[in-house]
Amino acid sequence: MNRYPRNMIGYGPTPPDARWPGGAKVAVSFVLNYEEGGENNILHGDPASEAFLSEVIGATPWEGKRHWNMESVYEYGARAGFWRLHRLFTEKGIPLTVYGVTDALARSPEQVWAMQEAGWEIASHGKKWIEHKDMPEDEERAIMQEAIALHEEVTGEKPEGWYTGRCSMNTVKLAAELGMKWVSDTIDDDLPYWGDFDGHRTLVIPYTMDTNDMRFAGPATFGGQEEFFEYLKAAFDELYAEGEAGSAKMFSIGMHCRLLGRPGRIAALRKFIDYAQSKGDVWFPRRIDIHDHWAAEHPHVTPALVPSQMPKEEFVRLFGGIYEHSPWVAERAWEGELGPVHDRAKGLWSALVRVFRRAAPEEKLQVLTSHPDLAGKLAEAKRLTAESSEEQAGAGLSVLTDEERAFFTEGNAAYTAKFGFPFIIAAKEHTKASIMEAMTRRLAHDRETEFRAACAQVERITYHRLKDLLA
Protein backbone atom coordinates (compact mmCIF):
# COMPACT_ATOMS: atom_id res chain seq x y z
CA MET A 1 0.00 0.00 0.00
CA ASN A 2 1.47 3.31 -1.10
CA ARG A 3 -0.48 6.56 -0.79
CA TYR A 4 0.70 9.72 -2.55
CA PRO A 5 -0.73 12.79 -0.81
CA ARG A 6 -0.17 15.46 -3.47
CA ASN A 7 -3.19 16.50 -5.54
CA MET A 8 -2.10 16.76 -9.18
CA ILE A 9 -5.56 17.21 -10.72
CA GLY A 10 -7.57 19.75 -8.70
CA TYR A 11 -10.65 20.77 -10.64
CA GLY A 12 -9.31 19.13 -13.80
CA PRO A 13 -10.21 20.28 -17.33
CA THR A 14 -13.61 21.70 -16.33
CA PRO A 15 -13.19 24.05 -13.35
CA PRO A 16 -16.37 25.50 -11.90
CA ASP A 17 -17.53 28.98 -12.80
CA ALA A 18 -16.84 31.04 -9.70
CA ARG A 19 -20.09 33.00 -10.18
CA TRP A 20 -18.55 36.11 -8.66
CA PRO A 21 -20.96 38.80 -7.39
CA GLY A 22 -22.55 40.92 -10.10
CA GLY A 23 -21.37 38.59 -12.80
CA ALA A 24 -17.77 39.82 -12.44
CA LYS A 25 -15.42 38.30 -15.00
CA VAL A 26 -12.53 38.11 -12.54
CA ALA A 27 -11.93 38.66 -8.82
CA VAL A 28 -8.79 40.72 -8.14
CA SER A 29 -7.45 40.13 -4.63
CA PHE A 30 -4.80 42.61 -3.48
CA VAL A 31 -2.72 41.37 -0.56
CA LEU A 32 -0.36 43.56 1.45
CA ASN A 33 2.32 41.71 3.40
CA TYR A 34 3.06 43.69 6.57
CA GLU A 35 6.36 42.31 7.90
CA GLU A 36 8.27 45.39 9.03
CA GLY A 37 9.28 44.87 12.65
CA GLY A 38 8.76 41.12 12.52
CA GLU A 39 11.75 40.18 10.37
CA ASN A 40 14.89 38.38 11.56
CA ASN A 41 16.81 40.68 13.88
CA ILE A 42 18.91 40.04 16.98
CA LEU A 43 16.71 42.64 18.70
CA HIS A 44 13.87 40.13 18.21
CA GLY A 45 15.81 37.26 19.73
CA ASP A 46 16.98 35.86 16.39
CA PRO A 47 20.56 34.65 15.84
CA ALA A 48 21.19 36.85 12.80
CA SER A 49 19.93 39.72 10.68
CA GLU A 50 17.37 39.45 7.88
CA ALA A 51 18.56 38.76 4.31
CA PHE A 52 15.35 38.27 2.32
CA LEU A 53 13.28 40.56 0.07
CA SER A 54 15.13 43.83 0.38
CA GLU A 55 16.97 46.40 -1.71
CA VAL A 56 20.33 45.16 -0.36
CA ILE A 57 21.72 43.15 -3.26
CA GLY A 58 23.43 39.90 -2.27
CA ALA A 59 22.50 40.28 1.40
CA THR A 60 23.47 37.49 3.76
CA PRO A 61 22.53 37.02 7.42
CA TRP A 62 24.94 38.70 9.84
CA GLU A 63 25.35 36.28 12.72
CA GLY A 64 25.05 38.03 16.08
CA LYS A 65 24.99 41.49 14.53
CA ARG A 66 22.44 44.09 13.57
CA HIS A 67 22.43 45.14 9.90
CA TRP A 68 21.88 48.90 9.67
CA ASN A 69 21.02 48.99 5.95
CA MET A 70 18.72 45.97 6.15
CA GLU A 71 16.87 47.45 9.11
CA SER A 72 16.55 50.74 7.21
CA VAL A 73 14.95 48.99 4.23
CA TYR A 74 12.31 47.45 6.46
CA GLU A 75 11.79 50.72 8.34
CA TYR A 76 11.10 52.45 5.04
CA GLY A 77 8.19 50.06 4.49
CA ALA A 78 6.60 51.01 7.81
CA ARG A 79 7.46 54.73 7.75
CA ALA A 80 6.75 55.62 4.11
CA GLY A 81 5.79 52.70 1.87
CA PHE A 82 2.75 51.67 3.91
CA TRP A 83 1.25 55.14 3.87
CA ARG A 84 1.79 55.56 0.14
CA LEU A 85 -0.06 52.29 -0.49
CA HIS A 86 -2.73 53.21 2.05
CA ARG A 87 -3.41 56.49 0.25
CA LEU A 88 -3.65 54.76 -3.12
CA PHE A 89 -6.08 52.05 -2.08
CA THR A 90 -8.31 54.28 0.02
CA GLU A 91 -8.41 56.76 -2.87
CA LYS A 92 -9.44 53.97 -5.25
CA GLY A 93 -11.97 52.51 -2.78
CA ILE A 94 -10.41 49.05 -2.92
CA PRO A 95 -10.21 47.05 0.35
CA LEU A 96 -7.19 44.87 1.00
CA THR A 97 -6.31 41.75 2.86
CA VAL A 98 -3.25 42.34 5.00
CA TYR A 99 -0.98 39.42 5.79
CA GLY A 100 0.11 40.78 9.15
CA VAL A 101 3.09 39.44 11.06
CA THR A 102 1.83 39.89 14.59
CA ASP A 103 5.11 41.12 16.06
CA ALA A 104 5.18 43.69 13.26
CA LEU A 105 1.56 44.71 13.89
CA ALA A 106 2.29 45.11 17.59
CA ARG A 107 5.11 47.53 16.73
CA SER A 108 2.91 49.52 14.31
CA PRO A 109 -0.21 50.73 16.18
CA GLU A 110 -0.92 53.67 13.87
CA GLN A 111 -0.71 51.49 10.77
CA VAL A 112 -3.09 48.94 12.35
CA TRP A 113 -5.51 51.76 13.17
CA ALA A 114 -5.37 52.91 9.54
CA MET A 115 -5.96 49.37 8.24
CA GLN A 116 -9.03 48.97 10.40
CA GLU A 117 -10.40 52.42 9.61
CA ALA A 118 -10.15 51.53 5.91
CA GLY A 119 -12.09 48.28 6.43
CA TRP A 120 -9.14 46.13 5.48
CA GLU A 121 -9.04 42.49 6.55
CA ILE A 122 -6.06 41.69 8.77
CA ALA A 123 -5.10 38.03 8.45
CA SER A 124 -2.23 36.35 10.25
CA HIS A 125 1.20 36.12 8.66
CA GLY A 126 2.59 34.28 11.67
CA LYS A 127 4.11 35.67 14.85
CA LYS A 128 7.51 36.38 13.31
CA TRP A 129 8.54 36.42 9.67
CA ILE A 130 10.86 33.44 10.01
CA GLU A 131 11.23 29.95 8.57
CA HIS A 132 8.82 27.29 9.83
CA LYS A 133 10.23 24.43 7.75
CA ASP A 134 12.46 22.97 10.46
CA MET A 135 10.01 23.34 13.34
CA PRO A 136 8.62 20.16 14.91
CA GLU A 137 4.83 20.13 14.58
CA ASP A 138 4.21 20.86 18.27
CA GLU A 139 6.61 23.81 18.20
CA GLU A 140 4.96 25.24 15.09
CA ARG A 141 1.49 24.81 16.60
CA ALA A 142 2.61 26.64 19.72
CA ILE A 143 4.07 29.61 17.83
CA MET A 144 0.95 29.82 15.65
CA GLN A 145 -1.20 29.85 18.80
CA GLU A 146 0.99 32.68 20.14
CA ALA A 147 0.43 34.57 16.90
CA ILE A 148 -3.34 34.18 17.13
CA ALA A 149 -3.39 35.34 20.76
CA LEU A 150 -1.21 38.38 20.03
CA HIS A 151 -3.26 39.16 16.91
CA GLU A 152 -6.44 39.34 19.00
CA GLU A 153 -4.67 41.49 21.56
CA VAL A 154 -3.44 43.96 18.94
CA THR A 155 -6.47 44.11 16.62
CA GLY A 156 -9.30 43.17 18.95
CA GLU A 157 -10.28 40.15 16.88
CA LYS A 158 -8.88 36.73 16.11
CA PRO A 159 -7.66 36.33 12.53
CA GLU A 160 -9.94 34.42 10.15
CA GLY A 161 -7.27 33.72 7.57
CA TRP A 162 -3.65 32.54 7.58
CA TYR A 163 -0.54 32.84 5.43
CA THR A 164 2.90 31.92 6.77
CA GLY A 165 4.94 32.24 3.58
CA ARG A 166 8.01 30.52 4.98
CA CYS A 167 5.86 27.49 5.76
CA SER A 168 6.41 23.85 6.67
CA MET A 169 4.61 20.75 5.44
CA ASN A 170 2.34 21.04 8.50
CA THR A 171 1.37 24.71 8.25
CA VAL A 172 -1.85 24.41 6.23
CA LYS A 173 -3.08 21.52 8.34
CA LEU A 174 -2.32 23.42 11.55
CA ALA A 175 -4.08 26.56 10.28
CA ALA A 176 -7.18 24.47 9.63
CA GLU A 177 -6.87 22.84 13.05
CA LEU A 178 -6.60 26.27 14.69
CA GLY A 179 -9.90 27.36 13.18
CA MET A 180 -8.84 29.49 10.23
CA LYS A 181 -11.71 29.95 7.75
CA TRP A 182 -9.19 30.23 4.94
CA VAL A 183 -5.50 29.61 4.38
CA SER A 184 -3.28 30.80 1.51
CA ASP A 185 -0.04 28.86 1.88
CA THR A 186 -0.36 27.42 -1.62
CA ILE A 187 0.25 28.68 -5.14
CA ASP A 188 -1.45 25.75 -6.86
CA ASP A 189 -4.62 27.07 -8.52
CA ASP A 190 -6.58 30.02 -9.88
CA LEU A 191 -9.64 29.18 -7.78
CA PRO A 192 -10.29 28.45 -4.11
CA TYR A 193 -10.97 24.89 -3.05
CA TRP A 194 -12.05 23.13 0.12
CA GLY A 195 -9.40 21.25 2.05
CA ASP A 196 -9.87 18.61 4.73
CA PHE A 197 -6.89 18.11 7.03
CA ASP A 198 -7.23 15.42 9.69
CA GLY A 199 -10.92 16.21 10.01
CA HIS A 200 -10.48 20.00 10.01
CA ARG A 201 -11.92 21.86 7.02
CA THR A 202 -10.79 25.18 5.60
CA LEU A 203 -11.01 27.04 2.30
CA VAL A 204 -7.67 27.10 0.51
CA ILE A 205 -7.36 30.41 -1.33
CA PRO A 206 -4.17 30.11 -3.41
CA TYR A 207 -1.65 32.93 -3.42
CA THR A 208 0.84 33.99 -6.09
CA MET A 209 4.57 34.35 -6.56
CA ASP A 210 4.61 35.66 -10.12
CA THR A 211 2.24 38.65 -9.91
CA ASN A 212 4.07 39.69 -6.80
CA ASP A 213 6.35 42.64 -6.16
CA MET A 214 8.86 40.28 -4.55
CA ARG A 215 10.22 39.88 -8.07
CA PHE A 216 11.67 43.38 -7.76
CA ALA A 217 14.03 41.91 -5.15
CA GLY A 218 14.98 38.50 -6.51
CA PRO A 219 16.97 36.88 -9.30
CA ALA A 220 13.95 36.65 -11.69
CA THR A 221 13.30 40.36 -11.40
CA PHE A 222 11.02 42.97 -12.86
CA GLY A 223 13.40 45.47 -14.41
CA GLY A 224 11.13 48.42 -13.83
CA GLN A 225 7.59 49.61 -13.40
CA GLU A 226 6.54 49.01 -17.03
CA GLU A 227 7.54 45.35 -16.85
CA PHE A 228 5.48 44.99 -13.67
CA PHE A 229 2.46 46.71 -15.20
CA GLU A 230 2.64 44.74 -18.45
CA TYR A 231 2.90 41.45 -16.58
CA LEU A 232 -0.09 42.28 -14.37
CA LYS A 233 -2.07 43.40 -17.41
CA ALA A 234 -1.26 40.25 -19.39
CA ALA A 235 -2.36 37.99 -16.53
CA PHE A 236 -5.49 40.05 -15.94
CA ASP A 237 -6.45 40.06 -19.64
CA GLU A 238 -6.12 36.28 -19.89
CA LEU A 239 -8.20 35.68 -16.78
CA TYR A 240 -10.77 38.26 -17.88
CA ALA A 241 -11.14 36.48 -21.22
CA GLU A 242 -11.67 33.16 -19.41
CA GLY A 243 -14.35 34.88 -17.35
CA GLU A 244 -16.06 36.13 -20.51
CA ALA A 245 -16.06 32.51 -21.73
CA GLY A 246 -17.93 31.43 -18.59
CA SER A 247 -15.03 30.29 -16.41
CA ALA A 248 -14.35 33.16 -14.01
CA LYS A 249 -11.18 32.95 -11.95
CA MET A 250 -9.34 34.69 -9.13
CA PHE A 251 -6.30 36.94 -9.57
CA SER A 252 -3.98 37.53 -6.60
CA ILE A 253 -1.48 40.38 -6.47
CA GLY A 254 1.10 40.27 -3.68
CA MET A 255 2.60 43.50 -2.32
CA HIS A 256 5.15 44.54 0.30
CA CYS A 257 5.34 47.99 1.89
CA ARG A 258 9.12 48.28 1.49
CA LEU A 259 9.06 47.15 -2.17
CA LEU A 260 5.96 48.37 -4.01
CA GLY A 261 5.68 51.33 -1.64
CA ARG A 262 8.65 52.93 -3.36
CA PRO A 263 7.73 55.90 -5.59
CA GLY A 264 9.46 54.42 -8.62
CA ARG A 265 7.21 51.34 -8.53
CA ILE A 266 3.84 52.40 -7.23
CA ALA A 267 3.01 54.25 -10.44
CA ALA A 268 2.77 50.88 -12.18
CA LEU A 269 0.30 49.68 -9.58
CA ARG A 270 -1.80 52.85 -9.95
CA LYS A 271 -1.83 52.36 -13.72
CA PHE A 272 -2.95 48.77 -13.38
CA ILE A 273 -5.73 49.62 -10.92
CA ASP A 274 -7.05 52.27 -13.31
CA TYR A 275 -7.00 49.72 -16.13
CA ALA A 276 -8.78 47.01 -14.13
CA GLN A 277 -11.39 49.42 -12.76
CA SER A 278 -12.12 50.69 -16.27
CA LYS A 279 -13.56 47.26 -17.17
CA GLY A 280 -16.49 47.71 -14.82
CA ASP A 281 -17.26 44.03 -14.30
CA VAL A 282 -14.37 43.23 -11.95
CA TRP A 283 -14.72 42.37 -8.27
CA PHE A 284 -12.09 43.60 -5.77
CA PRO A 285 -12.68 41.46 -2.66
CA ARG A 286 -10.80 40.84 0.52
CA ARG A 287 -9.95 37.19 1.01
CA ILE A 288 -12.60 36.79 3.70
CA ASP A 289 -15.12 38.03 1.10
CA ILE A 290 -13.91 35.30 -1.25
CA HIS A 291 -14.40 32.77 1.52
CA ASP A 292 -17.93 33.93 2.27
CA HIS A 293 -18.88 33.93 -1.41
CA TRP A 294 -17.41 30.48 -2.02
CA ALA A 295 -19.11 29.03 1.05
CA ALA A 296 -22.45 30.30 -0.24
CA GLU A 297 -22.04 29.48 -3.93
CA HIS A 298 -19.80 26.40 -3.77
CA PRO A 299 -20.33 24.80 -0.35
CA HIS A 300 -18.23 21.84 0.61
CA VAL A 301 -19.60 18.52 -0.66
CA THR A 302 -18.30 15.28 0.78
CA PRO A 303 -17.64 12.91 -2.15
CA ALA A 304 -19.58 9.66 -2.05
CA LEU A 305 -16.54 7.61 -3.05
CA VAL A 306 -12.88 8.33 -2.30
CA PRO A 307 -11.04 5.30 -3.73
CA SER A 308 -7.56 6.28 -2.58
CA GLN A 309 -8.68 6.27 1.07
CA MET A 310 -10.64 3.01 1.04
CA PRO A 311 -9.56 -0.08 2.96
CA LYS A 312 -8.66 -2.96 0.68
CA GLU A 313 -11.82 -4.99 1.27
CA GLU A 314 -14.09 -2.11 0.33
CA PHE A 315 -11.93 -1.13 -2.65
CA VAL A 316 -12.02 -4.65 -4.09
CA ARG A 317 -15.74 -5.00 -3.38
CA LEU A 318 -16.51 -1.85 -5.37
CA PHE A 319 -13.96 -2.14 -8.16
CA GLY A 320 -13.19 -5.85 -8.32
CA GLY A 321 -15.78 -6.33 -11.05
CA ILE A 322 -14.57 -3.52 -13.28
CA TYR A 323 -12.46 -6.15 -15.05
CA GLU A 324 -14.94 -8.93 -15.70
CA HIS A 325 -14.67 -11.61 -12.97
CA SER A 326 -11.05 -10.53 -12.30
CA PRO A 327 -10.79 -8.98 -8.81
CA TRP A 328 -7.01 -9.48 -8.83
CA VAL A 329 -6.70 -6.32 -10.94
CA ALA A 330 -8.28 -4.20 -8.20
CA GLU A 331 -6.29 -5.98 -5.49
CA ARG A 332 -2.98 -5.16 -7.15
CA ALA A 333 -4.05 -1.58 -7.91
CA TRP A 334 -4.90 -1.00 -4.24
CA GLU A 335 -1.44 -2.17 -3.25
CA GLY A 336 0.19 0.33 -5.63
CA GLU A 337 0.47 4.11 -5.47
CA LEU A 338 -2.89 5.82 -5.09
CA GLY A 339 -3.66 9.46 -4.34
CA PRO A 340 -6.22 12.21 -4.97
CA VAL A 341 -5.74 11.94 -8.73
CA HIS A 342 -7.11 8.38 -8.53
CA ASP A 343 -10.37 9.50 -6.94
CA ARG A 344 -11.68 10.48 -10.38
CA ALA A 345 -12.66 8.10 -13.16
CA LYS A 346 -9.68 8.61 -15.46
CA GLY A 347 -7.22 8.46 -12.59
CA LEU A 348 -8.60 5.23 -11.15
CA TRP A 349 -8.86 3.81 -14.67
CA SER A 350 -5.14 4.51 -15.07
CA ALA A 351 -4.29 2.71 -11.81
CA LEU A 352 -6.29 -0.35 -12.86
CA VAL A 353 -5.22 -0.40 -16.49
CA ARG A 354 -1.56 -0.25 -15.55
CA VAL A 355 -2.03 -3.47 -13.56
CA PHE A 356 -3.76 -5.06 -16.54
CA ARG A 357 -1.03 -3.94 -18.96
CA ARG A 358 1.70 -5.32 -16.67
CA ALA A 359 -0.06 -8.67 -16.34
CA ALA A 360 1.29 -11.83 -17.94
CA PRO A 361 -0.30 -12.88 -21.28
CA GLU A 362 -2.09 -15.79 -19.61
CA GLU A 363 -3.62 -13.41 -17.03
CA LYS A 364 -4.83 -11.09 -19.76
CA LEU A 365 -6.28 -14.10 -21.57
CA GLN A 366 -8.16 -15.01 -18.41
CA VAL A 367 -9.73 -11.55 -18.41
CA LEU A 368 -10.70 -11.90 -22.07
CA THR A 369 -12.24 -15.33 -21.61
CA SER A 370 -14.23 -14.02 -18.63
CA HIS A 371 -16.21 -11.77 -20.94
CA PRO A 372 -19.52 -13.12 -22.26
CA ASP A 373 -20.44 -13.48 -25.92
CA LEU A 374 -22.32 -10.52 -27.34
CA ALA A 375 -26.02 -11.38 -27.54
CA GLY A 376 -25.13 -14.95 -26.61
CA LYS A 377 -26.62 -17.66 -24.43
CA LEU A 378 -25.80 -15.91 -21.13
CA ALA A 379 -27.64 -12.83 -22.31
CA GLU A 380 -30.64 -14.91 -23.29
CA ALA A 381 -30.61 -16.61 -19.91
CA LYS A 382 -30.19 -13.24 -18.16
CA ARG A 383 -27.01 -14.43 -16.49
CA LEU A 384 -24.75 -11.52 -17.46
CA THR A 385 -23.17 -9.27 -14.85
CA ALA A 386 -25.16 -6.08 -14.29
CA GLU A 387 -22.50 -4.09 -16.13
CA SER A 388 -22.44 -6.36 -19.19
CA SER A 389 -26.22 -6.52 -19.32
CA GLU A 390 -26.54 -2.73 -19.29
CA GLU A 391 -23.79 -2.29 -21.90
CA GLN A 392 -25.29 -4.79 -24.34
CA ALA A 393 -28.80 -3.46 -23.87
CA GLY A 394 -27.59 0.10 -24.45
CA ALA A 395 -26.29 -0.91 -27.89
CA GLY A 396 -29.60 -2.55 -28.76
CA LEU A 397 -28.33 -6.11 -28.44
CA SER A 398 -31.19 -7.13 -26.17
CA VAL A 399 -33.67 -6.68 -29.03
CA LEU A 400 -32.61 -8.67 -32.11
CA THR A 401 -34.33 -9.88 -35.21
CA ASP A 402 -34.00 -13.56 -36.11
CA GLU A 403 -31.48 -12.60 -38.78
CA GLU A 404 -29.39 -10.54 -36.32
CA ARG A 405 -29.47 -13.31 -33.71
CA ALA A 406 -28.23 -15.78 -36.31
CA PHE A 407 -25.42 -13.35 -37.27
CA PHE A 408 -24.19 -13.11 -33.69
CA THR A 409 -24.52 -16.84 -33.05
CA GLU A 410 -22.43 -17.68 -36.10
CA GLY A 411 -20.00 -14.80 -35.61
CA ASN A 412 -19.34 -15.57 -31.93
CA ALA A 413 -18.67 -19.22 -32.73
CA ALA A 414 -16.30 -18.39 -35.61
CA TYR A 415 -14.46 -15.74 -33.59
CA THR A 416 -13.94 -17.94 -30.51
CA ALA A 417 -12.86 -20.89 -32.61
CA LYS A 418 -10.24 -18.77 -34.37
CA PHE A 419 -8.85 -16.75 -31.44
CA GLY A 420 -9.65 -18.72 -28.28
CA PHE A 421 -11.53 -15.89 -26.56
CA PRO A 422 -14.87 -14.15 -27.18
CA PHE A 423 -15.42 -11.10 -29.35
CA ILE A 424 -15.12 -8.04 -27.09
CA ILE A 425 -16.09 -4.49 -27.94
CA ALA A 426 -16.91 -1.38 -25.89
CA ALA A 427 -20.62 -1.49 -26.67
CA LYS A 428 -21.22 1.96 -25.14
CA GLU A 429 -19.24 3.48 -28.00
CA HIS A 430 -21.17 1.66 -30.73
CA THR A 431 -24.50 0.93 -32.31
CA LYS A 432 -25.77 -2.51 -33.22
CA ALA A 433 -24.79 -1.91 -36.85
CA SER A 434 -21.23 -0.75 -36.04
CA ILE A 435 -20.73 -3.74 -33.72
CA MET A 436 -21.75 -6.11 -36.51
CA GLU A 437 -19.38 -4.34 -38.92
CA ALA A 438 -16.50 -4.54 -36.40
CA MET A 439 -17.06 -8.26 -35.80
CA THR A 440 -16.86 -8.96 -39.52
CA ARG A 441 -13.75 -6.82 -39.96
CA ARG A 442 -11.86 -8.13 -36.94
CA LEU A 443 -12.45 -11.77 -37.88
CA ALA A 444 -9.87 -11.18 -40.61
CA HIS A 445 -7.12 -10.32 -38.08
CA ASP A 446 -4.32 -12.66 -37.03
CA ARG A 447 -4.41 -13.75 -33.40
CA GLU A 448 -1.67 -11.40 -32.14
CA THR A 449 -3.36 -8.37 -33.68
CA GLU A 450 -6.75 -9.39 -32.36
CA PHE A 451 -5.40 -10.14 -28.89
CA ARG A 452 -4.15 -6.53 -28.70
CA ALA A 453 -7.44 -5.25 -30.11
CA ALA A 454 -9.48 -7.21 -27.57
CA CYS A 455 -7.32 -5.96 -24.68
CA ALA A 456 -7.76 -2.37 -25.90
CA GLN A 457 -11.53 -2.87 -25.95
CA VAL A 458 -11.44 -4.24 -22.40
CA GLU A 459 -9.65 -1.05 -21.36
CA ARG A 460 -12.37 1.08 -22.99
CA ILE A 461 -15.10 -0.96 -21.28
CA THR A 462 -13.49 -0.47 -17.88
CA TYR A 463 -13.26 3.29 -18.41
CA HIS A 464 -16.99 3.55 -19.06
CA ARG A 465 -17.76 1.43 -16.02
CA LEU A 466 -15.64 3.66 -13.80
CA LYS A 467 -17.08 6.82 -15.31
CA ASP A 468 -20.59 5.61 -14.42
CA LEU A 469 -19.56 4.53 -10.95
CA LEU A 470 -17.65 7.71 -10.01
CA ALA A 471 -19.92 10.22 -11.72
Stockholm file with secondary structure:
# STOCKHOLM 1.0

chainA/1-471         MNRYPRNMIGYGPTPPDARWPGGAKVAVSFVLNYEEGGENNILHGDPASEAFLSEVIGATPWEGKRHWNMESVYEYGARAGFWRLHRLFTEKGIPLTVYGVTDALARSPEQVWAMQEAGWEIASHGKKWIEHKDMPEDEERAIMQEAIALHEEVTGEKPEGWYTGRCSMNTVKLAAELGMKWVSDTIDDDLPYWGDFDGHRTLVIPYTMDTNDMRFAGPATFGGQEEFFEYLKAAFDELYAEGEAGSAKMFSIGMHCRLLGRPGRIAALRKFIDYAQSKGDVWFPRRIDIHDHWAAEHPHVTPALVPSQMPKEEFVRLFGGIYEHSPWVAERAWEGELGPVHDRAKGLWSALVRVFRRAAPEEKLQVLTSHPDLAGKLAEAKRLTAESSEEQAGAGLSVLTDEERAFFTEGNAAYTAKFGFPFIIAAKEHTKASIMEAMTRRLAHDRETEFRAACAQVERITYHRLKDLLA
#=GR chainA/1-471 SS CEECCCCSCTTTTSCCCCCCGGGCSEEEEEEEEECTTSSSCGGGTCSBCCCSSSSSTTCCCCBTSCCHHHHHHHHHIIIIIHHHHHHHHHHHTCCCEEEECHHHHHTCHHHHHHHHHTTCEEEECCSSSSCCTTSCHHHHHHHHHHHHHHHHHHHSSCCSEECCSSCCTTHHHHHHHTTCSEECCCCCCSSCEEEEETTEEEEECCCCSSSBGGGGSSSSCCCSHHHHHHHHHHHHHHHHHHHHTTCCEEEEEEEEHHHHTSHHHHHHHHHHHHHHHHTSCEECCCHHHHHHHHHHHSCCCCCSCCGGGSCHHHHHHHHTTSSTTCTHHHHHHHHSEECGGGGSHHHHHHHHHHHHHHSCHHHHHHHHHHSCCTTSHHHHTTCSCHHHHHHHHHTTTTSCCHHHHHHHHHHHHHHHHHHSSCCCCCGGGCCHHHHHHHHHHHTTSCHHHHHHHHHHHHHHHHHHHHHHHTC
#=GC SS_cons         CEECCCCSCTTTTSCCCCCCGGGCSEEEEEEEEECTTSSSCGGGTCSBCCCSSSSSTTCCCCBTSCCHHHHHHHHHIIIIIHHHHHHHHHHHTCCCEEEECHHHHHTCHHHHHHHHHTTCEEEECCSSSSCCTTSCHHHHHHHHHHHHHHHHHHHSSCCSEECCSSCCTTHHHHHHHTTCSEECCCCCCSSCEEEEETTEEEEECCCCSSSBGGGGSSSSCCCSHHHHHHHHHHHHHHHHHHHHTTCCEEEEEEEEHHHHTSHHHHHHHHHHHHHHHHTSCEECCCHHHHHHHHHHHSCCCCCSCCGGGSCHHHHHHHHTTSSTTCTHHHHHHHHSEECGGGGSHHHHHHHHHHHHHHSCHHHHHHHHHHSCCTTSHHHHTTCSCHHHHHHHHHTTTTSCCHHHHHHHHHHHHHHHHHHSSCCCCCGGGCCHHHHHHHHHHHTTSCHHHHHHHHHHHHHHHHHHHHHHHTC
//
